[in-house]
Amino acid sequence: MTLAASAFAEVRRLDAAPSNALPPALMTTATDLQAASPPAIAPPDPSSTPLNPASAPPAPVINVETLTPAAIDYETAGNTLNGTTDPGMAPPARLTPEFDEADFEPPEPLKPAEIPDTVPFEVEDYIPEPTGQSLAEASLEVATPPDDFIQWRATAWGGFMTNNDLEESLTFQGIEVEDSSIFGAGISRTLAGGNTVKIEGELNLLKHSGRQNHWEGTAALALRWEWSPSLSIALIEGVSYATLLPEIEDDNNTDESQFLNYLALEIEYLHSSQWGLAGRIHHRSGAYRQFGDAVGGSNAYIFGLRRRF
């Protein structure tokens, strides 16, 4: 009751407040509200018929199974696209650009790429001629000189004489080493051939010491077969001249001679493209009486340090 009495007293205080508390435009009295009339609402038309859902026509039912596509007249469709239709139909609308045909320059038609009848260069023009330096560099890679490369070999020889014939020396059977050493130097040059088979010419100057004490010179041709880039064998045939009659040959010959046939069989191993080792059987004989009446001869094993250049 106390809360209701307080609220009633507050309402009476607001009604008793002076009229200038709010602007006159915003003041509305109860009389004004009663004088305002509600908006007019038009009465319903008695002649109108109310909607009856039952009286509405039924919606059509379409059976898709009975539908068949209409045939397309491609000729008519094509004429329509081209702007020509049947006489009873109006031609389709066409858009006409607004420009002056005199100012319009059609683009030039594309031309096929022109292909020359012949190639304007020779393949040989792009292949450089080999030089001596390029050939040398190529030979370093495979440790074998090219076909047209002139190759020299310089060899320092050293070895010993044996008291055996050629067959025993080749098969290493019953080798008897003589108290006679041999050392010297030789040089050879490639004369013909390719990377596999070569023909070489060689010269050797050798000094015998010990039981034999004389100089010997040889001149020969060699047929060399390159087994691999680092290994080769050679058969050497030529002549040999001794400044004195060799004492060992005097023991084995019936008619010794200072000038005899020279035969050697060599194997060479290359440690690099320039340096290698060589070993050969050094044989002097009469070659079955082809050099006077000498029969027999002498044999030696010699080994060499070789440099190619």
Residue, then its C-alpha position, 0 to 999 in steps of 0.5 A: m500500500t505504501l508503494a502504491a500511495s507513493a506512485f499516486a502522489e508522484v502522478r499528482r505532482l507531475d499533473a500539478a507541474p507548470s505547463n512551461a516544463l515542455p515546449p508547446a509543440l510537444m505538449t498533448t492533452a487528453t482532449d486532443l487525443q479524444a478529438a483525433s479520429p481513427p482512419a476510415i476503413a472501407p467496409p467489405d463489398p457485399s457483391s464480391t464473391p469470397l475465394n473458395p479453394a474448392s472452386a479453383p481449377p485443378a493444376p495440370v498434370i504432366n506425364v514425363e514418360t509421354l513427352t517426346p523431343a520435338a524434331i529440329d529443322y536444321e535447315t530452318a535453324g541455319n537460315t535463321l542464323n544466317g538472317t534468312t527465314d521463311p517469308g512469314m517470319a521476320p528476320p532476326a535483329r542484327l547489330t550494325p557497328e557504327f563506323d565509316e568503312a573508308d576508315f576501316e583497314p582490314p588486317e593483313p592475312l597471316k603468311p606461312a613461315e618462309i622456309p629456305d630451300t637450303v641450309p644457309f651454313e655448312v656443318e664444317d664451318y662450325i667444327p674447328e680444325p684440330t690443333g697440335q695442342s688440342l690433339a695433345e690434350a686428347s691424348l692425355e685423357v686416354a694415354t694414347p696418341p691420336d692417329d696423326f700424332i707423331q710420337w717419340r719415345a726415349t728410353a734409358w736401358g739397363g740389364f744383364m746377359t744370360n748363357n741361354d738360347l732364345e727359346e730358354s730365354l722366352t720361356f724363362q727355363g734354366i736361366e743362367v746369368e752371366d757376369s756381364s751387364i748392359f746399359g745404354a739409351g734408345i730413341s724411337r719414333t712412330l712412323a705409321g699406324g693408328n691407335t691400336v697398331k703402329i710401326e716404329g723406327e728405333l735406335n739404341l746405343l748400349k755399353h757392355s761391361g764385365r765379361q764383355n767390354h764393348w759398345e753395341g749399336t742397333a737399328a730396327l723397325a718395331l711392330r707395336w700393338e696397343w693392348s690397352p691405353s696403358l699396356s702394349i707389346a712390340l716385336i722388333e727386328g733389325v741389325s746389331y753391330a758390336t765394336l768387338l767380337p762378343e766373348i759370350e757369342d764366341d762360346n755359342n757360335t761356330d763363326e762369330s761376327q760383329f754384325l748380326n741380326y737383332l731381334a727383340l720382344e718387348i712389353e711396355y706399361l705406361h704409368s701416365s701419358q708420358w712416363g712408363l716402364a719397358g722390358r725386353i729380350h735382347h737377342r743377337s744371332g746369325a738368323y740361321r746363317q743369314f749373316g755369314d756363317a754365324v750360328g747361335g748368338s747371345n741373349a739379355y734381359i734389359f729393362g728401361l725407364r721410358r718417356r713419351f713426347 
